[in-house]
Amino acid sequence: MDTGSVLLPEQRTTKLGMLRRTSLCMLLTSALAACVSTPPTSFYFKIPGLSSDQWSRIQKECAYDAEKATASANPKTAFEYTWRQIFIMCAELRGATFVGRLRISDNEWERLSASCEEEARNAAAGRPSSRERDEMKEDRKVECLRRNGVVFNRSLFP
């Protein structure tokens, strides 16, 4: 059958129709990208002999010091790099040891951290309480995390 100059519905293409389809594709692509976003980067420190309250206070103090030091920085300064560097130096001056930055989901981190914490606790079970024992536990935990695929990045750049 000859349709002449009349277009069938599936052949009609208007600018509005193309715009709607393009917008829908972009929306779907954005939604998919949001679903597979990468987890945030976290710092990991060994903190032998420090309680969670002490470590929390050190983190707050060092974040404050880093903010003070970078608040008036030249706009051409690599602000985030400088902030990280100051934070790490401050924490290390207070007894922590920077292991590296890591990128892992919260659920995966909780699972691995608990498992490796238990392994380290079991390894140090018979030893008397001391800083050396705490350091050994921290070293064991880091080794366990690395064995389980956690990658610690020592670079301060993203």
Backbone as a printed PyTorch tensor [residue, N CA C, xyz], in Angstrom:
tensor([[[  0.8350,  -1.1620,   0.0000],
         [  0.0000,   0.0000,   0.0000],
         [  0.8830,   1.2290,   0.0000]],

        [[  0.5720,   2.1930,  -0.8220],
         [  1.3490,   3.4100,  -0.9540],
         [  0.8660,   4.4250,   0.0700]],

        [[  1.7810,   4.9120,   0.9120],
         [  1.3910,   5.8830,   1.9280],
         [  1.6400,   7.2960,   1.4630]],

        [[  2.2550,   7.4930,   0.2780],
         [  2.5040,   8.8350,  -0.2390],
         [  3.3980,   9.6150,   0.7040]],

        [[  2.9830,  10.8330,   1.0060],
         [  3.8070,  11.6990,   1.8440],
         [  3.4340,  11.6130,   3.3230]],

        [[  2.5220,  10.7510,   3.6770],
         [  2.1190,  10.6060,   5.0660],
         [  3.0900,   9.6590,   5.7730]],

        [[  3.5640,  10.0710,   6.9120],
         [  4.4870,   9.2330,   7.6700],
         [  3.7030,   8.3880,   8.6570]],

        [[  4.1020,   7.1440,   8.7610],
         [  3.5060,   6.2720,   9.7540],
         [  3.9680,   6.7310,  11.1320]],

        [[  3.1970,   6.4130,  12.1950],
         [  3.5710,   6.8730,  13.5400],
         [  4.9930,   6.5030,  13.9440]],

        [[  5.4450,   5.3090,  13.5950],
         [  6.7960,   4.9150,  13.9970],
         [  7.8680,   5.6120,  13.1780]],

        [[  7.4830,   6.3040,  12.0980],
         [  8.4510,   7.0170,  11.2750],
         [  8.5550,   8.4900,  11.6410]],

        [[  7.6310,   8.9870,  12.4350],
         [  7.6130,  10.4110,  12.7770],
         [  8.7260,  10.7190,  13.7830]],

        [[  9.4940,  11.7100,  13.4330],
         [ 10.5550,  12.1590,  14.3330],
         [ 10.4920,  13.6660,  14.3770]],

        [[ 10.2190,  14.1830,  15.5270],
         [ 10.1990,  15.6300,  15.6890],
         [ 11.3190,  16.0200,  16.6280]],

        [[ 11.6240,  17.2900,  16.6180],
         [ 12.6630,  17.7790,  17.5300],
         [ 12.2560,  17.5440,  18.9760]],

        [[ 10.9850,  17.7600,  19.2710],
         [ 10.5140,  17.5460,  20.6350],
         [ 10.6500,  16.0860,  21.0310]],

        [[ 10.3080,  15.1830,  20.1150],
         [ 10.4170,  13.7490,  20.3840],
         [ 11.8640,  13.3370,  20.6110]],

        [[ 12.7590,  13.8720,  19.7800],
         [ 14.1840,  13.5640,  19.9400],
         [ 14.7060,  14.1080,  21.2710]],

        [[ 14.2430,  15.3160,  21.6180],
         [ 14.6620,  15.9240,  22.8700],
         [ 14.1880,  15.0940,  24.0600]],

        [[ 12.9510,  14.6190,  23.9950],
         [ 12.4210,  13.7920,  25.0820],
         [ 13.2240,  12.5040,  25.2230]],

        [[ 13.5130,  11.8630,  24.0770],
         [ 14.2800,  10.6150,  24.1360],
         [ 15.6920,  10.8540,  24.6510]],

        [[ 16.3140,  11.9450,  24.1950],
         [ 17.6570,  12.2660,  24.6510],
         [ 17.6560,  12.5640,  26.1500]],

        [[ 16.6690,  13.3380,  26.6070],
         [ 16.5760,  13.6530,  28.0340],
         [ 16.3740,  12.3940,  28.8590]],

        [[ 15.5310,  11.4890,  28.3720],
         [ 15.2770,  10.2400,  29.0800],
         [ 16.5530,   9.4090,  29.1640]],

        [[ 17.2840,   9.3380,  28.0580],
         [ 18.5470,   8.5720,  28.0630],
         [ 19.5510,   9.1800,  29.0380]],

        [[ 19.6430,  10.5020,  29.0580],
         [ 20.5780,  11.1550,  29.9690],
         [ 20.1580,  10.9290,  31.4160]],

        [[ 18.8700,  10.9810,  31.6760],
         [ 18.3600,  10.7430,  33.0190],
         [ 18.6680,   9.3220,  33.4740]],

        [[ 18.4380,   8.3520,  32.5990],
         [ 18.7160,   6.9580,  32.9420],
         [ 20.2060,   6.7340,  33.1620]],

        [[ 21.0290,   7.3460,  32.3160],
         [ 22.4740,   7.2150,  32.4630],
         [ 22.9330,   7.8040,  33.7920]],

        [[ 22.3950,   8.9640,  34.1650],
         [ 22.7470,   9.5830,  35.4480],
         [ 22.2990,   8.7180,  36.6120]],

        [[ 21.1020,   8.1490,  36.4930],
         [ 20.5960,   7.2990,  37.5670],
         [ 21.4730,   6.0640,  37.7390]],

        [[ 21.9080,   5.4730,  36.6280],
         [ 22.7830,   4.3010,  36.7190],
         [ 24.1340,   4.6690,  37.3120]],

        [[ 24.6550,   5.8250,  36.9230],
         [ 25.9410,   6.2630,  37.4700],
         [ 25.8380,   6.4850,  38.9700]],

        [[ 24.7180,   7.0010,  39.4180],
         [ 24.5330,   7.2260,  40.8510],
         [ 24.4800,   5.9010,  41.6100]],

        [[ 23.9730,   4.8700,  40.9700],
         [ 23.8710,   3.5690,  41.6280],
         [ 25.2310,   2.9090,  41.8160]],

        [[ 26.1860,   3.2020,  40.9630],
         [ 27.4980,   2.5610,  41.0370],
         [ 28.5820,   3.5590,  41.4200]],

        [[ 28.2410,   4.5240,  42.2550],
         [ 29.2210,   5.5210,  42.6490],
         [ 30.3030,   4.8630,  43.5050]],

        [[ 31.4660,   5.4810,  43.4910],
         [ 32.5760,   4.9290,  44.2530],
         [ 32.4740,   5.3800,  45.7050]],

        [[ 32.8850,   4.5350,  46.6240],
         [ 32.8340,   4.9110,  48.0300],
         [ 33.8160,   6.0390,  48.3230]],

        [[ 33.5890,   6.7840,  49.3780],
         [ 34.5010,   7.8780,  49.7100],
         [ 35.8690,   7.3510,  50.1530]],

        [[ 36.8520,   8.1940,  50.0100],
         [ 38.2060,   7.8480,  50.4350],
         [ 38.3530,   8.1430,  51.9250]],

        [[ 38.9550,   7.2190,  52.6400],
         [ 39.1750,   7.3780,  54.0730],
         [ 40.6560,   7.2400,  54.3870]],

        [[ 41.0720,   7.8840,  55.4570],
         [ 42.4230,   7.7130,  55.9600],
         [ 42.4270,   6.5110,  56.9010]],

        [[ 43.5520,   5.7950,  56.9410],
         [ 43.6810,   4.7200,  57.9140],
         [ 44.9840,   4.9280,  58.6850]],

        [[ 44.8620,   4.9550,  59.9880],
         [ 45.9990,   5.1280,  60.8870],
         [ 46.0790,   3.9440,  61.8420]],

        [[ 47.2960,   3.5770,  62.1900],
         [ 47.4890,   2.6440,  63.2990],
         [ 47.5470,   3.5080,  64.5520]],

        [[ 46.7860,   3.1030,  65.5690],
         [ 46.6980,   3.9170,  66.7850],
         [ 46.9210,   3.0590,  68.0290]],

        [[ 48.1000,   2.4540,  68.1670],
         [ 48.3420,   1.5880,  69.3220],
         [ 48.3030,   2.3550,  70.6340]],

        [[ 47.5900,   1.8010,  71.5870],
         [ 47.5380,   2.3880,  72.9130],
         [ 46.5750,   3.5550,  73.0730]],

        [[ 45.8740,   3.9520,  72.0110],
         [ 44.9400,   5.0600,  72.1150],
         [ 43.5120,   4.5310,  72.2080]],

        [[ 42.7410,   5.0980,  73.1060],
         [ 41.3220,   4.7180,  73.1880],
         [ 40.5650,   5.4050,  72.0540]],

        [[ 39.3440,   4.9700,  71.8080],
         [ 38.5520,   5.5900,  70.7410],
         [ 38.2530,   7.0540,  71.0750]],

        [[ 38.0810,   7.3770,  72.3560],
         [ 37.8570,   8.7720,  72.7490],
         [ 39.1020,   9.6260,  72.4880]],

        [[ 40.2650,   9.0850,  72.8120],
         [ 41.5090,   9.8170,  72.5600],
         [ 41.7060,  10.0300,  71.0600]],

        [[ 41.4570,   8.9840,  70.2760],
         [ 41.6350,   9.0820,  68.8320],
         [ 40.6350,  10.0780,  68.2350]],

        [[ 39.4190,  10.0710,  68.7230],
         [ 38.4070,  11.0120,  68.2430],
         [ 38.8400,  12.4520,  68.5170]],

        [[ 39.3750,  12.6720,  69.7100],
         [ 39.8470,  14.0190,  70.0600],
         [ 41.0210,  14.4350,  69.1670]],

        [[ 41.9430,  13.5310,  68.9250],
         [ 43.0890,  13.8250,  68.0460],
         [ 42.5940,  14.1770,  66.6470]],

        [[ 41.6320,  13.4190,  66.1370],
         [ 41.1010,  13.7050,  64.8050],
         [ 40.4900,  15.1040,  64.7410]],

        [[ 39.7330,  15.4710,  65.7560],
         [ 39.1130,  16.8020,  65.7850],
         [ 40.1680,  17.8960,  65.8690]],

        [[ 41.1550,  17.7160,  66.7390],
         [ 42.2090,  18.7160,  66.8880],
         [ 43.0080,  18.8790,  65.5920]],

        [[ 43.3220,  17.7640,  64.9510],
         [ 44.1220,  17.8280,  63.7280],
         [ 43.3210,  18.4090,  62.5660]],

        [[ 42.0340,  18.1060,  62.4940],
         [ 41.1850,  18.7010,  61.4580],
         [ 41.1070,  20.2170,  61.6730]],

        [[ 40.9970,  20.6200,  62.9270],
         [ 40.9580,  22.0500,  63.2520],
         [ 42.2710,  22.7270,  62.8590]],

        [[ 43.3980,  22.1050,  63.2020],
         [ 44.7020,  22.6630,  62.8420],
         [ 44.8650,  22.7680,  61.3280]],

        [[ 44.4330,  21.7520,  60.6100],
         [ 44.5360,  21.7680,  59.1480],
         [ 43.6470,  22.8580,  58.5550]],

        [[ 42.4500,  23.0320,  59.1190],
         [ 41.5550,  24.0980,  58.6460],
         [ 42.1830,  25.4700,  58.8820]],

        [[ 42.7470,  25.6800,  60.0820],
         [ 43.3860,  26.9610,  60.4000],
         [ 44.5230,  27.2460,  59.4350]],

        [[ 45.3330,  26.2390,  59.1800],
         [ 46.5220,  26.4330,  58.3520],
         [ 46.1780,  26.6830,  56.8820]],

        [[ 45.0790,  26.1310,  56.4150],
         [ 44.7510,  26.2750,  54.9960],
         [ 43.6850,  27.3360,  54.7290]],

        [[ 43.1310,  27.9320,  55.7750],
         [ 42.0490,  28.9110,  55.5900],
         [ 42.4870,  30.1110,  54.7640]],

        [[ 43.6920,  30.5680,  54.9740],
         [ 44.1610,  31.7470,  54.2440],
         [ 45.1370,  31.3800,  53.1310]],

        [[ 45.0500,  30.1590,  52.6490],
         [ 45.9720,  29.7040,  51.6010],
         [ 45.7010,  30.4220,  50.2870]],

        [[ 46.7400,  30.5830,  49.5310],
         [ 46.6440,  31.1570,  48.1970],
         [ 45.7270,  30.2720,  47.3460]],

        [[ 44.8410,  30.8590,  46.5270],
         [ 43.9370,  30.0440,  45.7010],
         [ 44.6660,  29.0820,  44.7580]],

        [[ 45.9190,  29.3530,  44.4540],
         [ 46.6780,  28.4700,  43.5660],
         [ 47.2810,  27.2870,  44.3110]],

        [[ 47.1730,  27.2980,  45.6330],
         [ 47.7020,  26.2060,  46.4530],
         [ 46.8180,  24.9780,  46.3170]],

        [[ 47.4280,  23.8220,  46.2860],
         [ 46.6620,  22.5650,  46.2460],
         [ 46.0680,  22.3700,  47.6380]],

        [[ 44.9100,  22.9760,  47.8740],
         [ 44.2920,  23.0400,  49.2020],
         [ 44.1040,  21.6630,  49.8220]],

        [[ 43.4740,  20.7390,  49.1060],
         [ 43.1780,  19.4260,  49.6880],
         [ 44.4490,  18.6610,  50.0210]],

        [[ 45.4500,  18.7600,  49.1430],
         [ 46.7200,  18.0930,  49.4060],
         [ 47.3500,  18.6500,  50.6780]],

        [[ 47.3760,  19.9720,  50.7980],
         [ 47.9690,  20.6160,  51.9590],
         [ 47.2120,  20.2510,  53.2300]],

        [[ 45.8740,  20.2520,  53.1570],
         [ 45.0530,  19.9060,  54.3140],
         [ 45.3660,  18.4870,  54.7740]],

        [[ 45.4130,  17.5540,  53.8240],
         [ 45.7140,  16.1500,  54.1680],
         [ 47.0860,  16.0280,  54.8020]],

        [[ 48.0540,  16.7080,  54.1970],
         [ 49.4270,  16.6290,  54.6940],
         [ 49.5150,  17.1450,  56.1320]],

        [[ 48.8750,  18.2610,  56.4170],
         [ 48.8980,  18.8260,  57.7700],
         [ 48.1830,  17.9020,  58.7470]],

        [[ 47.0350,  17.3590,  58.3350],
         [ 46.2840,  16.4510,  59.1990],
         [ 47.1270,  15.2290,  59.5610]],

        [[ 47.7840,  14.6480,  58.5830],
         [ 48.5980,  13.4440,  58.8110],
         [ 49.7810,  13.7600,  59.7230]],

        [[ 50.4710,  14.8620,  59.4590],
         [ 51.6070,  15.2310,  60.3180],
         [ 51.1510,  15.4660,  61.7600]],

        [[ 50.0260,  16.1340,  61.9240],
         [ 49.4880,  16.4000,  63.2580],
         [ 49.1640,  15.0880,  63.9840]],

        [[ 48.4830,  14.1690,  63.2990],
         [ 48.1110,  12.8860,  63.9190],
         [ 49.3570,  12.0740,  64.2680]],

        [[ 50.3680,  12.1070,  63.4040],
         [ 51.5900,  11.3540,  63.6820],
         [ 52.3590,  11.9540,  64.8590]],

        [[ 52.3000,  13.2740,  65.0180],
         [ 52.9440,  13.9040,  66.1800],
         [ 52.2770,  13.4850,  67.4830]],

        [[ 51.0300,  13.0630,  67.4020],
         [ 50.2840,  12.6680,  68.5960],
         [ 50.2640,  11.1530,  68.8080]],

        [[ 51.0660,  10.4130,  68.0250],
         [ 51.2260,   8.9820,  68.2840],
         [ 50.6080,   8.0330,  67.2760]],

        [[ 49.8760,   8.5230,  66.2840],
         [ 49.2880,   7.6510,  65.2680],
         [ 50.3000,   7.4280,  64.1400]],

        [[ 50.1150,   6.3720,  63.3720],
         [ 50.9740,   6.0900,  62.2240],
         [ 50.0910,   5.9860,  60.9890]],

        [[ 50.3580,   6.8330,  59.9860],
         [ 49.5630,   6.8360,  58.7630],
         [ 49.9000,   5.5920,  57.9330]],

        [[ 48.8820,   4.7890,  57.6350],
         [ 49.0670,   3.5860,  56.8220],
         [ 48.7740,   3.9040,  55.3660]],

        [[ 47.7100,   4.6590,  55.1250],
         [ 47.3660,   5.0390,  53.7610],
         [ 45.8980,   5.4160,  53.6420]],

        [[ 45.5510,   5.8300,  52.4320],
         [ 44.1510,   6.1380,  52.1380],
         [ 43.5410,   4.9030,  51.4990]],

        [[ 42.2560,   4.6790,  51.7630],
         [ 41.5950,   3.5230,  51.1660],
         [ 40.2110,   3.9070,  50.7070]],

        [[ 39.7080,   3.1610,  49.7510],
         [ 38.3760,   3.3930,  49.2100],
         [ 37.6340,   2.0620,  49.2640]],

        [[ 36.6710,   1.9930,  50.1720],
         [ 35.9430,   0.7430,  50.3830],
         [ 34.5520,   1.1010,  50.9260]],

        [[ 33.5660,   0.3160,  50.5860],
         [ 32.2090,   0.5910,  51.0690],
         [ 32.1330,   0.3560,  52.5750]],

        [[ 31.1890,   1.0210,  53.2120],
         [ 31.0350,   0.8910,  54.6690],
         [ 30.7440,  -0.5470,  55.0790]],

        [[ 29.8620,  -1.2160,  54.3490],
         [ 29.5090,  -2.6020,  54.6870],
         [ 30.7170,  -3.5270,  54.5820]],

        [[ 31.4620,  -3.3860,  53.5070],
         [ 32.6520,  -4.2190,  53.3060],
         [ 33.6940,  -3.9170,  54.3870]],

        [[ 33.8660,  -2.6200,  54.7080],
         [ 34.8330,  -2.2290,  55.7270],
         [ 34.4610,  -2.8150,  57.0910]],

        [[ 33.1990,  -2.7170,  57.4610],
         [ 32.7650,  -3.2500,  58.7570],
         [ 33.0280,  -4.7500,  58.8520]],

        [[ 32.7400,  -5.4650,  57.7740],
         [ 32.9560,  -6.9120,  57.7540],
         [ 34.4400,  -7.2410,  57.8870]],

        [[ 35.2710,  -6.6240,  57.0330],
         [ 36.7080,  -6.9140,  57.0520],
         [ 37.3750,  -6.4320,  58.3370]],

        [[ 36.9960,  -5.2620,  58.7830],
         [ 37.6070,  -4.7030,  59.9860],
         [ 37.3230,  -5.5830,  61.2040]],

        [[ 36.0870,  -6.0330,  61.3370],
         [ 35.7270,  -6.8910,  62.4750],
         [ 36.4760,  -8.2190,  62.4110]],

        [[ 36.5540,  -8.7900,  61.2280],
         [ 37.2420, -10.0670,  61.0500],
         [ 38.7340,  -9.9390,  61.3750]],

        [[ 39.3560,  -8.8860,  60.8610],
         [ 40.7930,  -8.6960,  61.0810],
         [ 41.0870,  -8.2690,  62.5140]],

        [[ 40.1780,  -7.5270,  63.1090],
         [ 40.3310,  -7.1480,  64.5110],
         [ 40.3250,  -8.3900,  65.3980]],

        [[ 39.4290,  -9.3090,  65.1010],
         [ 39.3570, -10.5620,  65.8640],
         [ 40.6280, -11.3950,  65.6730]],

        [[ 41.1100, -11.4620,  64.4310],
         [ 42.3380, -12.2070,  64.1620],
         [ 43.5190, -11.6090,  64.9460]],

        [[ 43.6180, -10.2820,  64.9540],
         [ 44.7100,  -9.6170,  65.6810],
         [ 44.5710,  -9.8120,  67.1880]],

        [[ 43.3560,  -9.7600,  67.6910],
         [ 43.1110,  -9.9630,  69.1210],
         [ 43.5140, -11.3780,  69.5360]],

        [[ 43.1810, -12.3600,  68.7040],
         [ 43.5500, -13.7480,  68.9960],
         [ 45.0650, -13.9460,  68.9730]],

        [[ 45.7460, -13.2570,  68.0730],
         [ 47.2020, -13.3890,  67.9740],
         [ 47.9100, -12.8160,  69.2050]],

        [[ 47.2940, -11.8090,  69.8260],
         [ 47.9140, -11.1660,  70.9750],
         [ 47.3380, -11.6480,  72.3000]],

        [[ 46.5250, -12.6840,  72.2690],
         [ 45.7630, -13.1150,  73.4420],
         [ 46.6280, -13.4520,  74.6520]],

        [[ 47.7530, -14.1240,  74.4990],
         [ 48.5300, -14.5700,  75.6530],
         [ 49.5360, -13.5640,  76.1570]],

        [[ 49.6890, -12.4440,  75.5000],
         [ 50.7240, -11.4770,  75.8690],
         [ 50.2240, -10.4780,  76.9100]],

        [[ 51.1270, -10.0290,  77.7730],
         [ 50.7280,  -9.0190,  78.7610],
         [ 50.4580,  -7.6690,  78.0780]],

        [[ 49.6150,  -6.8990,  78.6700],
         [ 49.2350,  -5.6060,  78.1030],
         [ 50.4470,  -4.6710,  78.0760]],

        [[ 50.7540,  -4.1410,  76.8910],
         [ 51.8740,  -3.2150,  76.7250],
         [ 51.7280,  -2.4990,  75.3860]],

        [[ 52.5180,  -1.4820,  75.1950],
         [ 52.4930,  -0.7630,  73.9120],
         [ 52.9670,  -1.6820,  72.7880]],

        [[ 53.9540,  -2.5110,  73.0870],
         [ 54.4770,  -3.4580,  72.0820],
         [ 53.3660,  -4.4070,  71.6180]],

        [[ 52.5770,  -4.8920,  72.5630],
         [ 51.4520,  -5.7760,  72.2270],
         [ 50.4280,  -5.0360,  71.3540]],

        [[ 50.1120,  -3.7850,  71.7030],
         [ 49.1700,  -2.9900,  70.9250],
         [ 49.6830,  -2.7530,  69.5030]],

        [[ 50.9890,  -2.4920,  69.3840],
         [ 51.5860,  -2.2890,  68.0610],
         [ 51.5200,  -3.5630,  67.2310]],

        [[ 51.7990,  -4.7080,  67.8810],
         [ 51.7240,  -5.9820,  67.1820],
         [ 50.3010,  -6.2420,  66.6850]],

        [[ 49.3000,  -5.9380,  67.5180],
         [ 47.8970,  -6.1130,  67.1120],
         [ 47.5630,  -5.2410,  65.9000]],

        [[ 48.0180,  -3.9890,  65.9290],
         [ 47.7600,  -3.0800,  64.8020],
         [ 48.4280,  -3.5910,  63.5250]],

        [[ 49.6800,  -4.0730,  63.6540],
         [ 50.3860,  -4.6140,  62.4880],
         [ 49.6600,  -5.8280,  61.9210]],

        [[ 49.2070,  -6.7130,  62.7940],
         [ 48.4620,  -7.9050,  62.3540],
         [ 47.1690,  -7.5210,  61.6370]],

        [[ 46.4880,  -6.5080,  62.1620],
         [ 45.2350,  -6.0840,  61.5430],
         [ 45.4900,  -5.5490,  60.1370]],

        [[ 46.5420,  -4.7350,  59.9730],
         [ 46.8770,  -4.1880,  58.6560],
         [ 47.2510,  -5.3130,  57.6890]],

        [[ 48.0500,  -6.2750,  58.1560],
         [ 48.4170,  -7.4230,  57.3110],
         [ 47.1670,  -8.1800,  56.8650]],

        [[ 46.2560,  -8.4110,  57.7840],
         [ 45.0110,  -9.1160,  57.4780],
         [ 44.1910,  -8.3510,  56.4440]],

        [[ 44.0740,  -7.0450,  56.6330],
         [ 43.3060,  -6.2240,  55.6820],
         [ 43.9220,  -6.3120,  54.2880]],

        [[ 45.2500,  -6.2400,  54.2190],
         [ 45.9250,  -6.3410,  52.9120],
         [ 45.6970,  -7.7200,  52.2840]],

        [[ 45.7810,  -8.7700,  53.0910],
         [ 45.5210, -10.1290,  52.5830],
         [ 44.1180, -10.2590,  52.0130]],

        [[ 43.1840,  -9.5140,  52.5760],
         [ 41.7950,  -9.5750,  52.1400],
         [ 41.4650,  -8.5610,  51.0410]],

        [[ 42.4830,  -7.9840,  50.4420],
         [ 42.2750,  -7.1450,  49.2570],
         [ 42.1760,  -5.6500,  49.4870]],

        [[ 42.3450,  -5.1850,  50.7090],
         [ 42.3020,  -3.7470,  50.9520],
         [ 43.6220,  -3.1430,  50.4750]],

        [[ 43.5190,  -2.0990,  49.6700],
         [ 44.7040,  -1.4330,  49.1280],
         [ 44.8590,  -0.0870,  49.8260]],

        [[ 46.0090,   0.1120,  50.4500],
         [ 46.3130,   1.3630,  51.1090],
         [ 47.1680,   2.2160,  50.1810]],

        [[ 46.6690,   3.3930,  49.8290],
         [ 47.3680,   4.2980,  48.9260],
         [ 48.0890,   5.3410,  49.7600]],

        [[ 49.3960,   5.3960,  49.6590],
         [ 50.1920,   6.3460,  50.4600],
         [ 50.1970,   7.7580,  49.8510]],

        [[ 49.7800,   7.8830,  48.6210],
         [ 49.7570,   9.1890,  47.9700],
         [ 48.6830,  10.0740,  48.5860]],

        [[ 48.9580,  11.3620,  48.6710],
         [ 47.9720,  12.2860,  49.2080],
         [ 47.0970,  12.8780,  48.1140]],

        [[ 47.4440,  12.6170,  46.8580],
         [ 46.6190,  13.0920,  45.7570],
         [ 45.4660,  12.1370,  45.5200]],

        [[ 44.3140,  12.6730,  45.1350],
         [ 43.1410,  11.8020,  44.9160],
         [ 43.3510,  10.7530,  43.8530]]])
